[in-house]
Amino acid sequence: MSSSQSSGSVHQRKSTRPDLDRVPSNLATEWQAWMGSGPKEVEETLGSPKHGPWLQTLRVIGFFIHFTLVVLLIHGAQLLGSPLYFINKDYFYAWMSMTKQYFGLFATTMTHWWSPTVIRISGDKSMAGLIQQSEDGQVRMDLEERAVLMANHQIYTDWVYLWWVGYTNIPPMHGHIYIILKESLKWAPILGPAMRFYGFIFMARKWAKDQERMRYRLQKLSTRHTGPMSGTHGAAQLDPMWLLIFPEGTNTSANTRAGSKKYADKAGIPDLRHQLLPRSTGLQFCLQELKGTVEYLYDCTIGYEGIPPGLYGQDVFTLRSVYFQGRPPKSVNMHWRRYKISLMPITDHEAMAKWVLDRWREKDDMLEQFYKTGKFPGDTSAVEIEGGPREKEWKTAYVNTEVKARNPLEFLQVFAPVAAATMIGSILVRAIDMLLGKK
């Protein structure tokens, strides 16, 4: 799908803020984000559900079986490798990195199979040449092996698309992504223990408690290892790492927007239109702790095409609507910017808070433009398309692609560890039976 085809159907979004007088409860907000079907206004931009009630039911069953089976296989692979922690920690971290690759690949194929999605990527001048597209349409990002990523947070599946970006990177980084999450997710069945194996950082939103926890995790990310997944340069070195943080702390909804507006009024500062006011403390602490080991901070602004005026992404693109009803976003748009950490005021709390808020106001302006035009303000220097025009007047500022694996059979590697363990176990059982004289 070309960018002109996708943007031609953009619903013109009003610039006025939604009414925050009637705010849903936290429970209602969570239910809508996961299982809501979307209000009637959604049909104006996305149309009616693609699948009827019976097919939706079959898709729910199929999706649940697919998701549960693969997650159990990956978690089983984690458990198989867990004894390595007591034998050789370098190999333990390498094993967990491998299983993290499996989950990144699973998230990519899951989206491709259940919710095919058009992705449009752009960047400003700071991203010159870092967004590439091969002749077969596959994206190749060219970000460093160690970086901090920050993004606005619209819906719960933002991280799926950002994890996919890691998969597209050269070298691939989907086995080296670390996400800062709210603490309640730590207790999710199966997924919670799996995320702890992955070294994700859980935040209680109480800085006195979070600070030491973050310091411990960040120090681990700054420790040199020699395992087989420890980068491309050999010898003891810093492991590859993409640290992903959402400074807003949670996704945007009527409920969270009301809290953001209340804080803005109390602080006497202008509110944002399409996002929540960001918190700078966690980001600043991460950059301070990683100083000297990471050169760049990457900022991603995410916009979802097809959100009617007055609604938020989590109202429209729920688990039910995207995966079961067949109504994914018309396009997921990512606009990237890059900042050199050595030039940022990471040692001055007030200056850093202002710096982050300024970036968020810029992002808010870009989202305003996106909702009006269907595109972010891309720069042609950021994009390199193999076989595409290089003349400035003909060169595009956007890469259009889709979330999918490079090889349709690549997902089979998810089964390898458990299948190998089963085979070895079966051979050992037979060998023992033979030694004991059993048939």
C-alpha positions as CSV (number, residue, x, y, z in Angstrom):
1,M,0.0,0.0,0.0
2,S,1.4,3.4,-0.9
3,S,1.5,6.3,1.4
4,S,-0.9,8.2,-0.9
5,Q,-3.4,5.4,-0.8
6,S,-3.2,5.2,3.0
7,S,-3.3,8.9,3.8
8,G,-6.1,9.7,1.3
9,S,-8.7,8.1,3.6
10,V,-7.5,10.0,6.7
11,H,-10.4,11.2,8.9
12,Q,-10.1,14.9,9.6
13,R,-9.6,15.1,13.3
14,K,-10.8,18.2,15.2
15,S,-8.1,20.0,17.1
16,T,-10.3,20.6,20.1
17,R,-9.6,18.5,23.2
18,P,-12.1,15.8,24.1
19,D,-14.5,16.6,27.0
20,L,-12.9,15.3,30.2
21,D,-16.0,16.0,32.4
22,R,-17.2,12.4,32.1
23,V,-14.3,10.2,32.9
24,P,-14.6,6.4,33.0
25,S,-13.4,4.4,36.0
26,N,-10.0,2.6,36.0
27,L,-11.8,-0.8,35.5
28,A,-13.9,0.5,32.6
29,T,-10.8,2.0,31.0
30,E,-8.9,-1.3,31.3
31,W,-11.8,-3.4,30.0
32,Q,-12.2,-1.1,27.0
33,A,-8.5,-1.3,26.2
34,W,-8.6,-5.1,26.1
35,M,-12.0,-6.3,25.1
36,G,-14.0,-3.2,24.0
37,S,-15.3,-3.4,20.5
38,G,-15.1,0.4,19.9
39,P,-17.9,3.0,19.8
40,K,-20.1,3.5,16.8
41,E,-17.9,6.5,15.6
42,V,-15.2,3.9,14.7
43,E,-17.3,2.7,11.8
44,E,-16.9,6.1,10.1
45,T,-13.2,5.6,9.8
46,L,-12.6,1.8,10.0
47,G,-15.9,0.4,8.8
48,S,-17.9,-2.4,10.3
49,P,-16.1,-5.4,11.8
50,K,-14.6,-7.5,9.1
51,H,-15.6,-10.8,10.8
52,G,-19.1,-11.7,12.1
53,P,-19.9,-13.1,15.5
54,W,-19.2,-16.8,14.7
55,L,-15.9,-16.1,13.0
56,Q,-14.9,-13.8,15.8
57,T,-15.6,-16.6,18.2
58,L,-13.4,-19.0,16.2
59,R,-10.7,-16.4,16.0
60,V,-10.8,-15.9,19.8
61,I,-10.3,-19.7,20.3
62,G,-7.6,-19.9,17.6
63,F,-5.7,-16.9,18.9
64,F,-5.9,-18.1,22.5
65,I,-4.5,-21.6,21.5
66,H,-1.8,-20.0,19.4
67,F,-0.8,-17.5,22.0
68,T,-0.9,-19.9,24.9
69,L,1.0,-22.7,23.1
70,V,3.9,-20.4,21.9
71,V,4.2,-18.5,25.2
72,L,4.4,-21.8,27.1
73,L,7.0,-23.1,24.7
74,I,9.1,-19.9,25.1
75,H,8.7,-20.0,28.9
76,G,9.6,-23.7,28.8
77,A,12.8,-22.7,27.0
78,Q,13.5,-20.2,29.7
79,L,13.1,-22.8,32.4
80,L,15.4,-25.2,30.6
81,G,18.1,-22.6,30.6
82,S,17.6,-21.3,34.1
83,P,20.2,-23.7,35.7
84,L,22.9,-21.9,33.7
85,Y,22.6,-19.1,36.1
86,F,24.4,-21.2,38.7
87,I,26.9,-22.6,36.2
88,N,27.9,-19.7,34.0
89,K,26.0,-16.4,34.1
90,D,27.3,-15.2,30.7
91,Y,25.8,-18.2,29.1
92,F,22.6,-17.8,31.2
93,Y,22.1,-14.2,29.9
94,A,22.9,-15.4,26.3
95,W,20.3,-18.1,26.6
96,M,17.7,-15.7,27.9
97,S,18.6,-13.3,25.0
98,M,17.9,-16.2,22.6
99,T,14.5,-16.8,24.1
100,K,13.8,-13.0,24.0
101,Q,14.5,-13.2,20.2
102,Y,11.9,-16.0,20.1
103,F,9.3,-13.7,21.7
104,G,10.1,-10.8,19.4
105,L,9.7,-13.1,16.4
106,F,6.5,-14.5,17.9
107,A,5.1,-10.9,18.3
108,T,6.1,-10.2,14.7
109,T,4.5,-13.3,13.2
110,M,1.4,-13.0,15.5
111,T,0.7,-9.5,14.2
112,H,1.3,-10.6,10.6
113,W,-1.0,-13.6,10.8
114,W,-3.8,-12.2,13.0
115,S,-3.7,-8.4,12.3
116,P,-1.8,-7.5,9.1
117,T,-0.6,-3.9,9.6
118,V,0.8,-1.2,7.4
119,I,3.8,0.6,8.9
120,R,4.9,4.0,7.8
121,I,8.3,5.2,9.1
122,S,9.9,8.6,8.9
123,G,12.5,10.6,10.7
124,D,14.1,14.1,10.9
125,K,17.6,15.2,9.8
126,S,19.2,13.6,12.9
127,M,18.2,10.2,11.5
128,A,20.0,10.7,8.1
129,G,20.5,7.4,6.4
130,L,19.3,5.3,9.4
131,I,16.0,4.2,8.0
132,Q,16.5,1.9,5.0
133,Q,14.3,-0.3,2.8
134,S,15.5,-3.2,0.6
135,E,14.1,-4.0,-2.8
136,D,11.8,-6.7,-1.3
137,G,10.1,-4.1,0.9
138,Q,11.8,-5.1,4.2
139,V,12.9,-2.3,6.5
140,R,16.4,-2.2,7.8
141,M,17.0,0.1,10.7
142,D,20.6,1.1,11.4
143,L,20.6,2.0,15.1
144,E,23.5,1.3,17.5
145,E,23.8,-1.9,19.5
146,R,23.4,0.1,22.7
147,A,20.7,2.8,22.9
148,V,17.9,4.3,25.0
149,L,14.5,4.6,23.3
150,M,11.6,6.7,24.5
151,A,8.1,6.9,23.0
152,N,4.7,8.3,23.6
153,H,2.2,5.6,24.8
154,Q,-1.1,5.3,23.0
155,I,-2.2,1.7,23.3
156,Y,-1.0,-1.4,25.1
157,T,0.5,-2.9,21.9
158,D,2.9,0.0,21.2
159,W,5.7,-2.2,22.5
160,V,4.8,-4.9,19.8
161,Y,5.7,-2.5,17.0
162,L,8.8,-1.2,18.8
163,W,10.0,-4.7,19.5
164,W,9.5,-5.4,15.7
165,V,11.7,-2.4,15.0
166,G,14.4,-4.2,17.0
167,Y,13.8,-7.2,14.8
168,T,14.4,-5.1,11.6
169,N,17.6,-3.5,12.9
170,I,21.1,-4.4,11.5
171,P,22.3,-6.1,13.7
172,P,19.0,-7.5,15.0
173,M,18.2,-6.3,18.5
174,H,14.9,-8.1,19.3
175,G,16.9,-10.3,21.7
176,H,18.4,-7.4,23.5
177,I,15.4,-5.1,24.3
178,Y,14.6,-4.2,27.9
179,I,11.3,-2.5,28.7
180,I,10.4,-0.4,31.8
181,L,6.9,-1.4,32.9
182,K,4.5,-0.8,35.6
183,E,4.9,-3.3,38.5
184,S,1.4,-4.8,38.3
185,L,2.4,-6.6,35.1
186,K,5.0,-8.6,37.1
187,W,2.2,-10.7,38.5
188,A,0.6,-11.7,35.2
189,P,0.4,-15.5,34.8
190,I,3.3,-17.0,32.8
191,L,4.1,-13.6,31.2
192,G,5.1,-12.1,34.5
193,P,7.8,-14.7,35.3
194,A,8.9,-14.6,31.6
195,M,9.4,-10.9,31.7
196,R,11.4,-11.2,34.9
197,F,13.7,-13.8,33.2
198,Y,14.1,-11.1,30.4
199,G,15.4,-8.6,32.9
200,F,12.6,-6.1,32.4
201,I,12.4,-3.3,34.9
202,F,9.2,-3.0,36.9
203,M,8.2,0.4,38.4
204,A,6.0,0.9,41.5
205,R,5.7,4.6,40.7
206,K,7.2,5.3,44.1
207,W,10.6,6.8,43.4
208,A,12.1,5.9,46.8
209,K,11.4,2.2,46.0
210,D,12.0,2.4,42.2
211,Q,15.4,4.2,42.4
212,E,17.4,1.3,43.9
213,R,15.6,-1.3,41.8
214,M,16.5,0.7,38.6
215,R,20.0,1.2,39.8
216,Y,20.5,-2.5,40.3
217,R,19.1,-3.4,36.9
218,L,21.0,-0.6,35.0
219,Q,24.3,-1.7,36.7
220,K,23.7,-5.2,35.3
221,L,23.1,-3.7,31.8
222,S,26.5,-1.9,32.2
223,T,28.4,-5.1,33.1
224,R,30.7,-6.7,30.6
225,H,30.2,-10.2,29.4
226,T,31.8,-12.8,27.1
227,G,28.8,-15.0,26.2
228,P,27.8,-15.9,22.6
229,M,25.2,-13.1,22.5
230,S,27.5,-10.4,23.7
231,G,27.7,-8.3,20.5
232,T,29.8,-8.3,17.4
233,H,33.2,-7.3,18.6
234,G,34.4,-10.3,20.7
235,A,36.1,-10.4,24.1
236,A,34.6,-9.1,27.3
237,Q,32.3,-6.2,26.4
238,L,29.1,-4.4,27.2
239,D,26.1,-6.5,26.0
240,P,23.9,-5.1,23.3
241,M,21.0,-3.3,24.8
242,W,17.9,-1.3,23.8
243,L,16.3,0.2,26.9
244,L,12.7,1.3,26.1
245,I,10.9,3.8,28.4
246,F,7.5,5.4,28.2
247,P,7.9,8.7,30.1
248,E,4.1,9.2,30.3
249,G,4.0,6.1,32.5
250,T,0.8,4.6,31.0
251,N,-1.2,4.7,27.8
252,T,-3.4,7.7,26.9
253,S,-7.2,7.4,27.7
254,A,-9.9,9.7,28.9
255,N,-9.1,8.5,32.5
256,T,-5.4,9.3,32.3
257,R,-5.9,12.5,30.3
258,A,-8.1,13.8,33.1
259,G,-5.3,13.2,35.6
260,S,-2.8,14.9,33.3
261,K,-5.0,17.9,32.9
262,K,-5.5,18.1,36.6
263,Y,-1.7,18.2,37.1
264,A,-1.3,20.8,34.4
265,D,-3.9,23.0,36.0
266,K,-2.3,22.6,39.4
267,A,1.2,23.3,38.1
268,G,0.0,26.3,36.0
269,I,1.4,24.9,32.8
270,P,-0.4,24.4,29.4
271,D,-1.8,21.0,29.0
272,L,-1.2,18.7,26.0
273,R,-3.8,17.7,23.4
274,H,-3.0,14.2,22.4
275,Q,-0.7,12.9,25.1
276,L,0.0,12.8,28.9
277,L,2.4,15.1,30.5
278,P,5.7,13.2,30.7
279,R,7.8,12.4,33.8
280,S,11.5,13.0,33.4
281,T,12.9,11.5,36.6
282,G,13.1,7.9,35.4
283,L,14.6,8.8,32.0
284,Q,17.1,11.2,33.6
285,F,18.2,8.5,36.1
286,C,18.6,5.9,33.3
287,L,20.8,8.3,31.3
288,Q,22.9,9.2,34.3
289,E,23.5,5.5,35.2
290,L,24.3,4.5,31.6
291,K,26.5,7.6,31.0
292,G,29.5,6.7,29.0
293,T,28.1,3.3,27.8
294,V,25.3,4.7,25.5
295,E,25.8,7.5,23.0
296,Y,22.3,8.3,21.7
297,L,18.7,8.6,22.9
298,Y,16.1,7.8,20.2
299,D,12.7,9.3,20.4
300,C,9.8,7.6,18.6
301,T,6.4,9.4,18.1
302,I,3.7,6.8,17.3
303,G,0.4,7.7,15.6
304,Y,-2.4,5.4,14.7
305,E,-4.5,6.2,11.6
306,G,-8.3,5.8,11.9
307,I,-9.0,7.3,15.4
308,P,-12.2,9.4,15.2
309,P,-12.2,12.9,16.7
310,G,-12.7,12.9,20.5
311,L,-11.5,9.4,21.0
312,Y,-8.2,7.8,22.0
313,G,-6.2,4.9,20.5
314,Q,-7.1,2.5,23.3
315,D,-10.8,3.2,22.7
316,V,-10.5,2.1,19.1
317,F,-7.7,-0.4,18.7
318,T,-8.4,-3.0,21.4
319,L,-7.4,-6.6,21.6
320,R,-10.9,-7.6,20.5
321,S,-11.2,-5.1,17.6
322,V,-7.6,-5.6,16.2
323,Y,-7.2,-9.4,16.5
324,F,-10.7,-10.7,16.6
325,Q,-12.9,-8.3,14.6
326,G,-10.4,-7.6,11.9
327,R,-10.1,-3.9,12.4
328,P,-6.4,-3.0,12.8
329,P,-5.1,0.5,12.4
330,K,-5.2,1.6,8.7
331,S,-1.5,2.4,9.3
332,V,0.9,2.6,12.3
333,N,3.1,5.7,11.9
334,M,6.5,6.1,13.5
335,H,8.5,9.3,13.4
336,W,12.1,9.0,14.8
337,R,14.5,11.6,16.1
338,R,18.0,11.1,17.6
339,Y,19.7,13.0,20.4
340,K,23.3,12.9,21.6
341,I,23.2,12.2,25.3
342,S,26.4,14.1,26.0
343,L,24.6,17.3,24.9
344,M,21.6,16.8,27.1
345,P,21.2,18.3,30.6
346,I,21.1,15.0,32.4
347,T,22.7,16.3,35.6
348,D,20.2,19.2,36.1
349,H,16.8,18.0,37.3
350,E,14.9,21.2,36.3
351,A,16.6,21.6,33.0
352,M,16.0,17.9,32.2
353,A,12.3,18.2,33.1
354,K,12.0,21.2,30.7
355,W,13.9,19.4,28.0
356,V,11.6,16.4,28.1
357,L,8.5,18.5,28.3
358,D,9.7,20.5,25.3
359,R,10.1,17.3,23.3
360,W,6.6,16.2,24.3
361,R,5.2,19.6,23.1
362,E,6.9,19.0,19.8
363,K,5.5,15.5,19.6
364,D,2.0,16.9,20.4
365,D,2.4,19.4,17.5
366,M,3.5,16.5,15.2
367,L,0.5,14.4,16.3
368,E,-1.8,17.4,15.6
369,Q,-0.4,17.5,12.0
370,F,-0.7,13.7,11.7
371,Y,-4.4,13.7,12.7
372,K,-5.0,16.4,10.0
373,T,-2.9,15.1,7.2
374,G,-2.2,11.4,7.9
375,K,1.6,11.9,8.0
376,F,4.3,13.1,10.3
377,P,6.7,15.8,8.9
378,G,9.4,13.5,7.6
379,D,12.8,14.6,6.1
380,T,14.0,12.9,3.0
381,S,17.6,12.5,4.3
382,A,16.4,10.0,6.9
383,V,15.2,7.5,4.3
384,E,17.3,5.3,1.9
385,I,15.2,3.1,-0.4
386,E,17.2,0.5,-2.4
387,G,16.5,1.1,-6.1
388,G,14.5,4.2,-5.3
389,P,15.1,7.7,-6.7
390,R,17.9,9.7,-5.1
391,E,17.1,13.1,-6.6
392,K,15.9,15.4,-3.8
393,E,12.8,16.4,-5.8
394,W,11.7,12.8,-6.3
395,K,12.9,11.2,-3.1
396,T,10.3,10.2,-0.5
397,A,10.5,10.9,3.2
398,Y,8.6,7.8,4.2
399,V,9.1,4.1,4.2
400,N,5.9,2.0,3.8
401,T,6.1,-1.6,4.8
402,E,4.3,-4.3,7.0
403,V,5.1,-6.2,10.1
404,K,6.3,-9.6,9.0
405,A,9.2,-12.0,9.4
406,R,12.0,-12.1,6.8
407,N,11.3,-15.8,6.2
408,P,7.9,-17.4,6.6
409,L,9.5,-20.5,8.3
410,E,11.6,-18.5,10.7
411,F,9.0,-18.9,13.5
412,L,9.8,-22.6,13.7
413,Q,12.9,-21.9,15.7
414,V,10.6,-21.1,18.7
415,F,10.0,-24.9,18.9
416,A,13.7,-25.8,18.8
417,P,14.8,-25.8,22.6
418,V,11.8,-27.7,23.9
419,A,11.8,-30.1,20.9
420,A,15.6,-30.7,21.5
421,A,15.1,-31.2,25.2
422,T,12.2,-33.7,24.6
423,M,14.3,-35.7,22.1
424,I,17.4,-35.8,24.4
425,G,15.1,-36.8,27.3
426,S,13.6,-39.6,25.3
427,I,17.1,-40.9,24.3
428,L,18.2,-40.8,27.9
429,V,15.1,-42.7,29.1
430,R,15.7,-45.4,26.5
431,A,19.4,-45.6,27.4
432,I,18.6,-46.0,31.1
433,D,16.0,-48.7,30.2
434,M,18.6,-50.6,28.2
435,L,21.2,-50.4,31.0
436,L,18.6,-51.7,33.5
437,G,17.6,-54.5,31.1
438,K,14.1,-53.2,30.4
439,K,12.5,-53.6,27.1
